[in-house]
């Protein structure tokens, strides 16, 4: 049997794919059950976090195992196998151990060094144990991964390399400023009461928010979390629980909202966020020289057409009957509504209507009379015939591409400055809880998993990371040696059991041949024979364990069985007995 892991994470797949491939708790249970029921796998565990989905299994065939695990991942997600395959990674035997140990230490996290992954690994192992899908290999592997992760955090400064995803997300909301100063006095809404939401609530409480409202589908869990926050010795925060139905009302009062639920659909739509901030943001004011009632002198500002139409003072909107979407060509200084810029992007049918309108001479008289400005910067005059010829020439392009390509873009128009955010949203769920369109709303700042991935891509690595990598390498070597040594132990035990049976048989024969042998002499002879056998087996068995612990040493168990003609069933019986004893002695992870 060999360890195999197939998965995808923020390092191999875009957030959009991770979002669709995310597994809820029920899907994880079904995936484990189907994996151990499949032919190549005897053990299985799923590690599913906000930015990774990994399936670990003990398989007897590599290629069949990869194919089966990949298919199962696709079947239990919303991503087809063909689409999912390019984003999958595969680790086998020592590389699989190295990968899990690196994950446990936070080296593979979106925020390097974060310690929350240890709790997620522990939950993954507990789930597999509850379903009896984790046998000796995965139990030993995951428990050792937890020990390696704790060692990395206690012996190095990897914690300084990064922080939890929650803290990193709050720093992004604060635009890199001091989180405590940013959070002080704010009212927070936390949606969800799971491990990530609880961490977010505790972090906000320590940061100094004035109030935390916890919303959850199960009100009891929200109330427990609120009570824990209230009872905390290191915080002074007011906390209360509300049902999920109260989220829209609470959102109108909140300054910062953190959401992390297991919902498969959106928890907060863009419309709900827009309603929550309605009336809380000041209306954008027109800047100097901009159109609007705030023009100097109290007079109404000039119209867009008067500004852009030149000396004619005629608005583009005055072209009665023109089939153009006139608002789309505003800002095309230097062109009339007859020219190339006007028809850029126009469909073939609209182009024909526009050409007919030009040919019929339906252009407003004022526009023709003032032709000096419409072509300003080129010919200085308006030439309707030239415009008509240009339209006719561009018609050939329509025949091949369907639309007129835009060759000259309008002058850029300065967008009004967005108001300062009044509602900060942190979405830590996968799939996302908050509609991504909310980031376009005025007065809203949204940070989600996708933006966190972009922000963390260029984060500097701490010097302690190298030390953690050395710890991981050492622990992988030690785990591999122990695993290989354990692999040969049943064979050695079976060999010694066979030798003990031989000694017992020979002593019985001696009793038959020397019936008058007293108990004292019989005991002395028995002890002597046993010592001889033990001394003969000691050096070979110790040496074979040492050799088996080295890379490529798995074949020594087969050699031992062959040399001593050991019964394979006897070896298997020892393995089953050891597994049963280990399971009884195994404590909580």
N, C-alpha and C positions, 0 to 999 in steps of 0.2 A: 504494500500500500504506500502511496505517496501523496504529499500535500500539494494541492492545486488551488489557486485563487484566480477568479475571473471577475473583473469589475470595471467601473468607469468612475472618474472623479473630475473635479474642476481643472485638473491638469491635463486631462485627455479629451474632455468634451465641453462644448459650450453650455452655458447655463440653460438655454432653451431646451437642450436635449436632456440634461439632468433633471429639469423640471418635469418633463413628461415621463421620465423613467423612474421617478420617485415612487417608493413603496410605502404604503401605510402599514399599520401593525398587522391587519388581517392578511394583507398580501405577503408580508414577510413570513408569517406562519405557514401559509399555503406553499410558498416557495421552498421552505425547509422540508415540509412533508413530501413534496414532489421530488426534491433532490435525493433524499435518502431512499425513496422508492425507485429511483432510476437505477439502471444496472451498474454503471461504473462507480457510483459513490456509496460509501458505507457510513460516512459522517458528514455533517454539514452545519455551517453557521453563517448568518447574514450580518454584515456590518453596514448599516444604513444610517447616514447622517445627512445634514443639510447640503453637503457638497460631495458625497460619495455613496456608491452602492457597490458592495463587494460580496461575492459568494465564495466561501471557503469550503473545501471538501477534501475528504480522503478518498482517493480514487486508485483503481488498479490498472487503468490504461490512460495514458496522457492524451492522445488525440481524441479518443472517444469521450474522455472527460471534458476536454475543452468544448467540443461540439455540443455535448449535453448541457453543460452549465450555461453556455451562451444562449442556447435555445430556451432554457428555462427562464433566464433573465428577461429575454424578449417577450416570452409568453405572459409573464406576470407584470410587465410594464406596458405603457402605451406607445412603445417604440417598436417598429418591426425589426426583425433580425437583420435584414439587409442594411437598414439605416443605422442600426445600433452597432454592428460589427466594427466599422472603422474607428469607433471611439473606445473599444474595449482593450484592456491590457490583460496580459496573462503572466503569472509568476508561478514557478514550479519548484518544489522541494526547498533548498536553501534560499533561493531568491524569494520564495513566498514567505518564509520565516523572516528574512531581512525586511521585506516590505511591511509586514504587520508590526514588527518592532519599531520601524521608522515612524509608522503611523502613530503608535502608542506614545512615542517621544515628542510628537508634534512636528516632526520634520516634514511631513507631507501635508500639513494643514494649510489652509488658506492664509491664516495668520500663524507664522512659524513660532513654535514653542507653546501654543495655547494648551492648557491642561484639561479642557472639557472633554477631549476625545477619550480620556481614560474612563470616564463615567459611561460613555457610549459603548466602549469595548466591554465593560463589565455588564451592561444591559444586554448586549449581544450574546455573551456567554450564558447569562442567566436564562435568556429565551431559549437557546439551544438545549440547555440542561432540562428545562421544564418539558420540552418536547421530546427529550431523549434522542435528539439528533446529534449530540456531541458525545463522542466516545473518548477513549484514552488520549488519542493524538490531539484533538482539538481542545480538550480540557487542559492538557498540559501546555499547549501552545498559547492559548489565550491567557491562562493564569501567569505564564512566564512573561507574556507581553505586558501585562499589568505591572509585574515586578520591575521589568526593564524601564517602563515609562516612569515609575516612581523613582527609580535610581537616577535616571537622567535629570529629573527635576530637583532631586536632593543633592546630587554631587556636582552639578554644573549650574551656570547662570542662564540656562536656556529660557527661563521665564522672562529674562530681560530682552530676549530677541523678539518677543511679541506678547500679545495678551489675548484674552478671550475674544471670540467673534463679537460678543456684545459690546465690550469696551472699545474695540476697533470701530464698530459701527457708530457708537456714540461720538467717537472722535471725528468721524467723517461728518456727522450731523453738525458738530461744532466747528467744522471747517479747520480741523487741526488745532483749535484753540484749547484752552483749559476746560476740561469737561465739567469740573465742579463749579467753576465760575459760570459756565453756560447753563448748567442745570439748576443752579440755585433758585429756589422759589417757584419753579415751574410745576404745572399740574400734569401728571403722566397717566396715560391709559395703557395698560398691558393686556393684550388679548391672548388668552391661552394660559394654562396653569401647569404646563409640563416642565421638563428640566430646563430647557432654554428660556422659556418665559419666566420661570422662577429666578434664574440667574440674572435675567434682564431687570426684573423687579428689585432684586437685592442690590444690583449695581446702581440703579437709579436712586435707591434709598441712600446708599453710601455717598452718592454724588451730591445729595442735598436737595432733591426735589421736595416740594412742600406737601404734595398729595399723590398717592398712587391708587388708581381704580383698577381692579382686576376683574376682567370679564372672561367667563368660561361657559361652555355648554353644560358642564356639571357644576352647579353652583356650590356644592359642598367643597370641591377642590379649590375653587376661587376663595371661599371663605377661609379655608385652612391657610392658604398662602397669605392672605391679608392679615390673618392673626399672627403668623410668623413674622411678618414685616413689622407689625405693631409691637411685638414682644422683643425685637432685637435690641441688644444693649448698645450697639455701636451706631444706631440711627435714631432719629427723632422725626418720624414721618407719619402722617395720617393715612391710613389705608382702609379701603372698604371693597366689598365684592358686589358685583352686579351680574345679572344674567346676560346672555349674548344679545337678547332683544333690546337691551339698553345701550348698546354700542353707539348707534347714531346720535342719541342725545348726549352721551358722554363725550363723543368726538367734538361736539361744538364747544365744550368747555376745556378740552385738553390742549396743552401746548406741545406735548411730545407723545407719540403713540408707538409702541413696540408690539409687533404681532408675530406670533410663531405658533401656529396650530397645525393639526394634522388634516385640515380640510382639503378636499380635492378640488374645490372651486375657490373663487375669489371671496374673501371675507369683507373687503372694502373695495367697492367700485369707485371709479373716478367720479361718478355722479354723486356718490355719498360723500366723498371728500370735498367736492365742490360745494355741496350744501353746507358742510360743516364750517367752511371758511367764508361763506357768503356774509358780507357785511363786516368782516373782521379785517379786511385789507383796504387801505386807502386807494381811491381811484387814481390811476396814473395821470400825472399832470403834463401838459404840453410844454415842451422846451422852447427856448428862444427860436423864433423863425418858423415854428411849426404851426400847422393849421389848428384852429380851435378858437373857442370863445375867449381864451386868455390872451389874445393878441394885444400887443402894447396899444395904449390909447383908448382902450375899451371898445374899439371898433371890431366888428367881425373880421376874421382873417380872410385872406384871399382864398378862392376856391382852388381845388387841385387842378382843374382845367385851366384856370387863368395863370397859374404858376407854370404849368408844363406846356401850355399851348403857345407860349411866346406872346408877341405883340398883338396877335389877333384878339386876345382876351376871350376866345371861344373855347368852351369846355369840350373835351372829347365826347362827353355825353350829349352834345348838341347834334351829333351826326345821326339824324333821324333815319331809321330804316337800316342802319349798318348792322350786319349780322355778327359783328365782332362782340366778344365779351370785353367791353371797353375797360372795365376795372383791371383786367389782366394785362393791359398794355400801358397803364399809367406809368409814368417815369421813363418812357422811351424817348428821351430828349434827342432831337435831331432827326426824327422820323415822323411822317404823317401817318394817319390811319390807313393810308393807301399803300404804304411801302412794305418792305421785307420784314421789318421788325414787327409790324402789326399782324402779319399772318403767320409768324413763327409758331409752330406747334398746332396749327389749325388742321382739322381733319379735312379729307378730300371733299366731302359734301359741303362743308361750310366754306371751303375755298371757292367752289363754284358759285355759291350764292354771293360771296364777297366780290368776285370778278364781275358778276352780272350787275351788282350794285354800282361798281365803278364805271362800267361801260354805259350804264343808263344815265350817268351824269347826275346822280342823286346826292352828290356831295353838297354840304351846306355852303352857301355863297360866301359867307364870311371866311370860311376856312380857305377857299380858293383865293379870295382876294388878298388874304394876308400871307400868301405863300412864302414870303421871305424868311420866316422863322421856322417853318416846318422842316426845311432841309438845312437849317443853319449848321455851318461847319462842313457842308459838302458843296452843293452847287450854289447855295444862297437863294434859290428860287424853287417854287413848287412846280413840278412838271408832271401833270396827271398822265400824260402819255407814257412817260418813263415808268411811272408806278404801275400802270396797266401792263406794260411789257415785262416788268419784274415779276408780277404775279403770274403771267403766262409762262415765263421761264421756270418758275418754281413749281408749276403744276407737274412738270416731268418728275420731280422728286417724289411727289405724292404717289405716283403710279408704282413706285418701287418700295417706299418705306411707309406709306400710308399717312404720314404726317410731315409737315414742314419742320425741319430741324431749326432750332433757334440759334442763329449765328451771332447775333448781337444781343447781349443781355441788358436789361434795364439798369440804370444806375442804382447802386445799393442804397436802400433807404434805412436810416438808422432806426432801430427798434427802440421803443420806449423802455426805460430801465425797469426791471422787475422789482416789485416791492420786497422788503425784507420778509422772510418767512414768518408766519404766525403759527404754522402747524408743521412740526417735524415728524416724519414718518420713518420708522426703521422696520423693514420687512426681513425677518430671518427665516422665513418658512421656505420649504421646497416640497411641492410646488408653491409658487408665490401666493401670499395672502392678499396683497394690495395691488390693485391695477397699476401697471407701469405707466399708464397714461396720466396718472396723478402728478407726475413730476413736471408736466407742462402747465399746471395750474398756478396762477399767481398766488403768492403767499404760502406756497407749499414747498418743502424740501424733502425729497424721498431718497432714502438709501436702501438698497436691497442687495441680495447675494451677488447679482451681476456687477453692480457698481463696486462692491467690496472686493470682488475678484480683480477688477481693473486697478483699484487703488493699491492693493497689496502686491501687485505684480512686480513693482519696482522697489519694494520695501527692502532696506538693507539687512543683511544677515549678521547676526551677532557672532563674535569670535568663539563663543561657547558652542556653536553649532558643530564645529569640527570635533570638539571633545565628545559631544553626544554621538557623532557618527562613529567614533572609535569605540565607544561603549556598545553601540549597536553591533558593530562587527565582532567584537569579543563575545557578546552574548549569543550571536547567531552561531559562532563556532562552537561554543560550549553546549548550546541546545542541540546542535547537530550531532556532536559527539555523544551526548547523553542519549539521544534518540537511537543512534546506531548501536550503542552499548546495550540499551534496553531491548533492542531487536534480537540480540543474540542470547540474552539472559534466559529465556525459556528453553533454548537448546542446551545451554550449560546445565540448567536445573534438570532437564530430562536425562542428560548424560549421567549426572551424579545419582539420580534416582535409579537408573539402570544399573550403575555400579553397586549401589546399596542392595539391590535385589540379587545381584550375583553373589555378593558376600553372604547374604542370608541363605541363599540356596546351598552354598558350599558348607556353611556351618551345619545346615540340616543334614547334608550328606555325611559330614563327619560324625554327627550324633548316631547315624545309622551304622556306621562302620565301627565306632567305639562307644557302644552303649554304656560301658562302665565308667565313662569319663565323668569326674565329679564337676560340680558347678564352678569351683574356683579355676580349674584348668580350662574349662570351656570358656569362661569369661575372658581369661587371659589370651586364649587363641583367637577369639572373636575380635578383641581389641587390637591385636597385632595385625590381623588381616585387614581390618578397616584402616589402620594407619598406613599400611603399604599402599592400599588403593588410593587414599587421600593424597599421599606424597606423589604417586604417579600422575594423578590428575591435576594437582595444584598448578604446576608451571604451565601446562598446556592451556588450562582454562583461564588463568590470569592473562596469559599472553594473547589468547584469542579475543578476550574482551578489549585489550588495548588496541589490537589491530582492527577490530570491528568499529572502534570509535573514530578511526581515521577515515577521511574521505575514500569512498570506494570499498569500504570494509564490509559491506552488507553480504558479500559472497562467503565470508568465513563461516557464517551460520550454516549455509548449505554444505560447505565442505565438512564441517563437524558432523552433521547428520549423515553424510555419505560415508565418512571414515568409520564411524561407530555403528552404522546401520540402525540409526534411531528411528523409531516408529513416528511418522509425521503426526499421527493422531495424539501420541503422547505429548509431543511438543505443543500442539494446539490446546490440549487440556490444561497444560501449565499456563498458557497465555490467558485462557478463559478464567482460570482461578485467580491469576494476578489482577486481571481487569475487575473481577468481582470484589476482590479485597480492596483495590484502589478506590472503587466507587463508594464502598462503605466508609472508608477512612477520609474521603475527600470532604473538606469543609466548604463553606460558602466562598465564592470568588472574591 
